[in-house]
Amino acid sequence: MDPAQMGMNGVAGMKYNMRAMAKLYESLSKSCFKKCVTRFSQPDLSVGELTCVDRCTLKFISTAQLVSEGMQTAHEQEMKQQQAMQQLGQQRPF
C-alpha cells in the first residue's frame, strides 16, 4: 500500500471514529436524560438529578470502554489465528 492510500485509510478511520463518538454521545445523552431528569419546572437540574447524570455518564462510558476493549481483544485474537492459518498454508505444499 502506498503512502497516499495509507493516508486515505487514516482519514477514513478518523471519520469513522468521530461518527462512533458522536453516536456514543447521543446515546449517552438520551439515556441519561431519560433516566435522570424528572422535573421540568425548574430551569436547572436538582442536586439529585446532577448526581444521577454524573453516575449514569460514568457507567455508560465505562461500559462502552469495556465493550471496546473486549472487541479489540477479540479482533487481535482473530488476526493472530488468521496469521497462523496463513503460515500453515504456506508451510504445506498442495
C-alpha positions in Angstrom: 0.0 0.0 0.0 1.4 3.3 -1.0 1.6 6.3 1.5 -1.3 8.1 -0.3 -3.6 5.1 0.3 -2.4 4.8 3.9 -3.3 8.5 4.4 -6.7 7.9 3.0 -7.3 5.0 5.3 -6.2 7.1 8.2 -8.7 9.8 7.3 -11.5 7.2 6.8 -10.6 5.7 10.2 -10.7 9.1 11.9 -14.1 9.9 10.3 -15.4 6.5 11.5 -14.1 7.2 15.0 -15.7 10.6 15.0 -19.1 9.2 13.9 -18.8 6.5 16.6 -18.1 9.1 19.3 -21.0 11.2 18.1 -23.3 8.2 18.3 -22.0 7.3 21.7 -22.6 10.9 23.0 -26.1 10.9 21.5 -26.9 7.6 23.1 -25.4 8.7 26.4 -27.4 12.0 26.4 -30.7 10.4 25.6 -30.3 7.5 28.0 -29.1 9.6 31.0 -31.6 12.4 30.3 -34.5 9.9 30.2 -33.3 8.2 33.3 -32.3 11.2 35.5 -34.3 14.3 34.5 -37.7 14.0 36.1 -38.8 17.6 36.8 -39.1 20.3 34.2 -40.5 23.0 36.5 -37.0 24.3 37.4 -34.5 25.9 34.9 -31.6 24.0 36.5 -31.1 20.4 37.4 -31.6 19.4 41.0 -28.7 18.0 43.1 -30.3 14.5 42.8 -30.6 14.9 39.0 -27.0 16.1 38.7 -25.8 13.2 40.8 -27.8 10.8 38.7 -26.4 12.2 35.4 -22.8 12.0 36.8 -23.3 8.4 37.8 -25.1 7.5 34.6 -22.4 9.1 32.4 -19.6 7.3 34.3 -21.4 3.9 34.0 -22.2 4.5 30.3 -18.6 5.5 29.4 -17.1 2.7 31.5 -19.3 0.1 29.8 -18.5 1.4 26.4 -14.8 1.3 27.2 -15.1 -2.3 28.4 -17.0 -3.4 25.3 -14.4 -1.6 23.1 -11.5 -3.3 24.8 -13.3 -6.7 24.5 -13.9 -6.2 20.8 -10.2 -5.1 20.4 -9.0 -8.2 22.1 -11.3 -10.4 20.0 -10.1 -8.7 16.9 -6.4 -9.2 17.8 -7.0 -12.9 18.5 -8.8 -13.3 15.2 -5.9 -11.7 13.4 -3.4 -14.0 15.1 -5.5 -17.0 14.1 -5.6 -15.8 10.5 -1.8 -15.3 10.5 -1.3 -18.8 12.0 -3.6 -20.3 9.3 -1.7 -18.4 6.6 1.6 -19.7 7.9 0.4 -23.2 8.0 -0.9 -22.9 4.4 2.5 -21.6 3.3 4.4 -24.4 5.0 2.3 -27.3 3.5 2.7 -27.9 -0.2 -0.5 -28.7 -2.1 
